[in-house]
Amino acid sequence: MARLGSDKAADLLRKLLKSRESDEGFVAAELVVEASSGKPDEDADRVYVLVITVEDRASFHFPEELRADGIDFLVRIEEGPPAKLLAPDQSRLPVPPRGRITGGDAIWNPNGGWGTMAFATPTLTFVDHQDVRQVVNNAVVSCNHILAMLDLAQLNDQIVTFRKQVDLWLEYYWPVQDAAYSPVDIAVGQSSNLTAFAQNEVRGLGQVRGVTAAVDRERVFKCGAATSITTARDDGVGAIRMPYYKDRTVWLRKTTPDFADVGDSGSAVLNSNRELIGFVVAGRQTAAGIVTYYLPTAPLNASPSADPLLRLSLS
């Protein structure tokens, strides 16, 4: 059986999505690796399974022409609900911890729901949605759907933490409702008093030690305002249809179940070296639990039009 690396997996998923562009019942497509004899670390025992989730299994027919590349894989069709953003309304407010405001604490736009602050950093450098290099000092990072309310907020809107009143406002967000751009669900706040924040730190996990790309099956960690510190395994590339992004299908990485829950949107996803590899944005209920999707900090080996290219660094 031909080995499927991340590039071939992304190519297979891309072809599947192209064949399902008009299928309103399509929910998600994920390529998973399963062990045929209890030895997942041995190539000979790996079985590649293309898991396609639809709202109505009876109406879905798998396009067999996808097998033309000579790659051996199984297909499993499941029924399930679409992914949801992990942002609750204001009726479920978390209990704030003590001390300085730290990555993993709750944050919100007063006109929307709350989520999790990934981290605060003295200097955030990134390439914006128009491919222009930007630098924000005294920056605070979370999701667009938390701080910018899916593009509904205005720049300079007040942002609130549950810890204390600080001078904090919305400085920039990548648009997720504009079909001309890939939906990068991240927003940046700015504060005039970064001393109120623990800099480049995630609560209970320590200092963020730079930005890197995720590795298939590596152990990942996060601290969220709802479920605190959790760990899981990176579970590769997933493509999901997101009603919140103009019903577009987007490319994200995913984890094994129950890594995050409602209220954890915006959490920084770290590897075992405490390097930033992404941000929690959504979850999807499955029979095994909630599968978490996170926006990666590096390309997914897909085409630029389908790949959320989040390019940033912090210092």
QUISUL-V781866 format. One record per helix or strand of 3 or more residues. SS is the DSSP state (@ for helix, = for strand). FROM is the first residue (numbers start at 1). TO is the last residue. If there is no record, write none. Layout:
ss	from	to
SS	FROM	TO
SS	FROM	TO
This chain:
ss	from	to
@	6	19
=	26	35
@	43	45
=	46	54
@	57	59
@	64	69
=	74	79
=	101	103
=	106	109
=	114	116
=	119	127
=	133	142
@	144	147
=	158	161
=	168	173
=	187	191
@	194	196
=	197	202
=	219	224
=	228	242
@	243	245
=	248	255
=	268	271
=	276	286
=	289	296
=	312	314
